[in-house]
Amino acid sequence: MPSANPVRPVVVPLHRHDEALRLHDVPFELVPCEVPFFLVHTPAGFPSPAQDDMQEPIDLSAWLIEHPAASYVMRVEGRSMAGAGIIDGDLLVVNRAKAPRTGAIVVALVHGERTLKRLRFVDGRHWLVPEAEGFADILVDEHVEIWGTVVGVARKMA
């Protein structure tokens, strides 16, 4: 992927001692978890008067997990996707049944190590592209397997 810095993308094996982003499996049980769902949109700008429009409760697990048998929750460790809003400690919902497409954020195995990057197609080749400075693009070759597509991100704010 062409960038402003002169670093040429290379295939880089990820090692445990590197500051590479790592993903950890988080066990989860798919159980209904209904919470109230407000029909109105919440502006992120100026405050608006509260409204009493409520819709049916929403089941967050059903909303986030489309294919339960092919979905995983993983915890992010690292900072290579901070530019995409994914930071250390976030939980990811990864769907192995959803085909990876150019522009999607994917979990990939690179030389047997899991990593999280954006999938790009440049000059007839697929690349795994980080979204933070200091990390190299990774060429998708015979040492790389696209393992799943990220379909959701969860973060506790307080």
C-alpha positions as CSV (number, residue, x, y, z in Angstrom):
1,M,0.0,0.0,0.0
2,P,1.6,3.3,-1.0
3,S,2.1,5.7,1.9
4,A,3.8,9.0,2.7
5,N,6.7,7.3,4.5
6,P,9.5,5.7,2.5
7,V,9.1,2.3,4.2
8,R,8.5,-0.5,1.6
9,P,5.8,-3.0,2.6
10,V,7.4,-6.4,3.4
11,V,6.3,-9.8,4.7
12,V,7.1,-9.7,8.4
13,P,6.8,-12.7,10.7
14,L,5.2,-11.7,14.0
15,H,7.0,-12.8,17.1
16,R,5.8,-12.7,20.7
17,H,8.5,-10.2,21.7
18,D,7.5,-7.7,19.0
19,E,5.0,-4.9,19.7
20,A,2.7,-6.7,17.3
21,L,-1.0,-6.7,17.9
22,R,-2.2,-10.0,19.4
23,L,-5.6,-11.4,19.8
24,H,-6.8,-13.6,22.6
25,D,-9.9,-15.9,22.5
26,V,-12.6,-14.8,24.9
27,P,-15.0,-17.6,25.8
28,F,-18.6,-16.5,25.4
29,E,-22.0,-18.1,25.7
30,L,-24.7,-17.0,23.3
31,V,-27.6,-16.2,25.7
32,P,-30.3,-13.7,25.1
33,C,-29.5,-10.4,26.8
34,E,-32.4,-7.9,26.1
35,V,-31.9,-4.3,27.0
36,P,-34.3,-1.3,26.3
37,F,-33.9,0.1,22.8
38,F,-34.8,3.8,22.2
39,L,-36.3,4.5,18.8
40,V,-34.8,8.0,18.6
41,H,-31.3,8.8,17.5
42,T,-28.9,10.3,20.0
43,P,-27.1,13.4,18.6
44,A,-23.4,13.6,19.5
45,G,-23.6,17.4,19.1
46,F,-25.9,19.7,21.0
47,P,-28.3,18.2,23.7
48,S,-31.8,17.5,22.7
49,P,-34.9,17.1,24.9
50,A,-35.5,13.6,26.1
51,Q,-38.2,11.6,24.3
52,D,-40.2,8.7,25.6
53,D,-40.2,6.8,22.3
54,M,-39.2,3.2,23.1
55,Q,-39.0,0.3,20.7
56,E,-39.1,-3.4,21.5
57,P,-36.1,-4.6,23.6
58,I,-33.0,-5.5,21.6
59,D,-31.1,-8.7,22.1
60,L,-27.4,-7.6,21.8
61,S,-26.0,-11.0,21.2
62,A,-28.5,-11.7,18.4
63,W,-27.8,-8.3,16.9
64,L,-24.0,-8.7,17.0
65,I,-23.7,-12.4,16.2
66,E,-25.2,-13.4,12.9
67,H,-23.7,-16.8,12.7
68,P,-23.2,-18.2,16.2
69,A,-21.5,-21.5,15.2
70,A,-18.9,-19.5,13.2
71,S,-18.4,-16.5,15.5
72,Y,-15.8,-15.8,18.1
73,V,-15.1,-13.1,20.6
74,M,-11.5,-12.0,20.8
75,R,-9.7,-9.5,23.0
76,V,-7.3,-7.0,21.3
77,E,-3.8,-6.6,22.7
78,G,-1.8,-3.9,20.9
79,R,-2.2,-0.7,19.0
80,S,-1.7,-1.4,15.3
81,M,-5.4,-0.7,14.5
82,A,-5.8,2.5,16.6
83,G,-6.5,4.6,13.5
84,A,-9.6,2.4,12.9
85,G,-10.8,3.0,16.4
86,I,-9.8,-0.4,17.7
87,I,-7.6,-0.2,20.8
88,D,-5.9,-2.4,23.4
89,G,-8.5,-4.2,25.5
90,D,-11.4,-4.0,23.0
91,L,-13.5,-7.1,22.4
92,L,-14.0,-8.1,18.8
93,V,-16.8,-10.2,17.3
94,V,-15.2,-12.2,14.5
95,N,-17.3,-14.0,11.9
96,R,-15.6,-16.9,10.1
97,A,-18.7,-17.4,7.8
98,K,-18.5,-13.9,6.4
99,A,-16.3,-13.7,3.3
100,P,-13.5,-11.2,3.7
101,R,-13.8,-8.2,1.3
102,T,-11.4,-5.5,0.3
103,G,-11.6,-2.8,3.0
104,A,-12.8,-5.1,5.7
105,I,-10.9,-5.5,9.0
106,V,-9.9,-9.1,9.3
107,V,-8.1,-11.5,11.6
108,A,-5.3,-13.3,9.8
109,L,-2.8,-15.9,10.7
110,V,0.7,-14.8,9.6
111,H,3.3,-17.5,10.0
112,G,0.9,-19.1,12.5
113,E,0.5,-15.9,14.6
114,R,-2.9,-14.1,14.8
115,T,-3.0,-10.4,13.8
116,L,-5.7,-7.8,13.1
117,K,-5.4,-5.6,10.0
118,R,-7.4,-4.0,7.2
119,L,-7.5,-6.1,3.9
120,R,-6.5,-4.0,0.9
121,F,-6.0,-4.9,-2.8
122,V,-3.2,-2.9,-4.5
123,D,-1.5,-3.5,-7.8
124,G,-3.1,-7.0,-8.2
125,R,-2.0,-8.2,-4.7
126,H,-3.8,-8.4,-1.3
127,W,-2.2,-6.7,1.7
128,L,-2.9,-6.6,5.4
129,V,-2.6,-3.0,6.3
130,P,-2.2,-1.6,9.9
131,E,-3.8,1.7,10.8
132,A,-1.1,3.1,13.1
133,E,2.4,4.5,12.4
134,G,5.3,2.2,12.9
135,F,3.8,-1.0,11.6
136,A,4.6,-2.6,8.2
137,D,2.0,-3.7,5.6
138,I,2.0,-7.5,5.2
139,L,1.7,-9.2,1.8
140,V,-0.9,-11.9,1.7
141,D,1.0,-14.9,0.4
142,E,1.2,-18.7,1.2
143,H,2.2,-17.9,4.8
144,V,-1.0,-15.9,5.4
145,E,-4.5,-17.2,6.0
146,I,-7.5,-14.8,6.4
147,W,-9.1,-16.4,9.4
148,G,-12.3,-14.2,9.9
149,T,-14.0,-10.9,9.4
150,V,-14.5,-8.4,12.2
151,V,-18.2,-7.6,12.5
152,G,-18.4,-5.8,15.8
153,V,-16.3,-4.0,18.4
154,A,-17.2,-3.6,22.1
155,R,-15.5,-1.4,24.7
156,K,-16.5,-0.5,28.3
157,M,-16.4,3.2,28.8
158,A,-16.6,3.3,32.6
